[in-house]
């Protein structure tokens, strides 16, 4: 199977992963032509392009790892061309856009469409999930994260709440992992969001199991991700 990756940042994670699974990564698309060409040469990807439609035409399956604001358009293009799609999360910047894509995917049952949740694949998290699944639902979960990747778009008091992303500076990754571990769906949320675009968040989430999740995610000056 020929894989095309849209995105020269986070998208590079998928190059090695698909090759390890036995697929060919044959195309890479990015916004900067020179950068995309250099990366494609380094990674041994034959086609480097800034034309997403060109990439889609040349492959069997598309990885959408472009900036979140472009996800909807890229997924729509890939599905319209009859290509399988793996899209990074957040799927889109708004719930309405995400619901539209879910309906679009449901209307193409012959195509595989999926969302990537990388934290679920980490061995410690997967092992913890296996252990917890044999026990009573968690009544109280507390997650604290200091994230050096957050706030990459700046800490200005001006501008939109979300910037180009619906991720809130990385919040979606530990949030998804925590909800997965606790095994319930949200029924109420209290949120205190900081930054423009948002990079820090304090969330209290009531779950269908009766449990409560508290997540404190802070942008940090030191590199890496720290917490528990």
C-alpha positions, 0 to 999 in steps of 0.5 A: 500500500502506498501512503502519502503524508500531509505535514512535515512536522508531526507527520514525520512520526508516521513515516517510520511507523508505516514502514515498520508495518510494511507499507510504502511511504511514497509522497510527502506534502508540506507548505514550504516547497524547499523544506518539503523537498529536503525532508523527503530526500532525507527520509527517502520519500520519492514525491515531495509536493506542496499540492495536496491534490497531487499527493492524494492522486498518487497514493492509496491512503492519506495521513492528514497531519497538517495544522488542525485548521486544514484537517477538514479540507484535507480529509474531505479531499481524500475521501472524495478521491476514494482514499483511506484516511488516518487523521491526527487529532484534534480532528478539527478546530470545532465540534461541528466540523468534526461531526460533519467529517464523521457523517462524511466517513460513514457515507463511505463504508468501503474506506477505512477512516481513523483518528490517531491517539498516540498516547494510547499506544505508549506501553505504560499507558496501555499496560495501565489500561489493561490493569484498570479494565479488570477493576471497578471504575476509577472514582477520582483521577488527577492529572498534572502536566507541565508541557514545554511544547505548549504555547508555541504560537505565542503568549500574546493577550491578543488574537483568537483563543485557539489560533490554528489549533483546537488542541489547547497547547497539547491538552488533547493528548493527556485528556484523551489518555485520562478519559480512556483510562477512566472508561467514562464519557464526559457529562459535564465540564468546568474549564479555566483556560489561559492564554491566547491561543490557549496553552494552559487549562484546568479542567474538572470533568464529570463522567458517566461512571460517576467518576471525576477527572481533574486535569491541570495542564500548564505551559512550561519554559523547560523542554519536554513533558513533566507530570503524573 
